[in-house]
């Protein structure tokens, strides 16, 4: 029976924003924040170099004009014009080739050192002695062993990527919870089968951290590697421009290496997130 008093109308619920809108807003906010510091640095760069014709550091506009000339030509029409993609592709082949070889060598070696005490006692002391030797110290020996040219550059890139992958793989294997081995043994997984079913999945987060560091170091040492007499590559163009006092080309080469390294790291992170969706630190 009605009491004659109408119940107050409840306000209509506000529709929740869609996940796509949330993701778009978050992505735009992150992109905006990521551009703040570069914009400030470019502004400082412009202020400190503008109006100084004899400055050793060119202003941003001059560097941007040189970047366009390197990429497509038509600005200076000199020996560097339109050569960016040739140098970039040469460096990409050396970086990814050396990185792939380093991963192929460091991953199984790290699994063995981390899991087999005899292998660890045999190899770990030697590797720990060689690991602090900087890549630049290997440069003269690399040129003696492999001669002038791409093979020396390839070896130095391999060396720069090898130890970060190895150390993180060993750490990941050594950090596996012992109870996992006991549980696997109770389920009938013993011996070498534990490598594929226990050790490798548990060590994958550390392994991917090593892969990211190794690929980053590969880009760091590419300039050193391409000081070995190669004719093409970002390191080669940087060294040649330094000898000709073309600072704007040096800065362009540095910028391209930075962007290429950033994209490479992003690709490894994307792969890691897909393969490690179950891990709290990578999911």
Secondary structure, 3 states (H helix, E strand, C coil): CCCCCCCCCCCCCCCCCCHHHHHHHHHHHHHHHHHHHHHHHHHHHHHHHCCCCCCCCCCHHHHHHHHHHHHHCCCCCCCCCCCHHHHHHHHHHHHHHHHHHHHHHHHHHHHHHHHCHHHHHHHHHHHHHHHCCCHHHHHHHHHHHHCCCHHHHHHHHHHHHHHHHHHHHHHHHHCCCHHHHHHHHHCCCCCCHHHHHHHHHHHHHHHHHHHHHHHHHHHHHHHHHCCCCCCCCHHHHHHHHHHCCCHHHHHHHHHHHHHHHHHHHHHHHHHHHHHCCCCCCCC
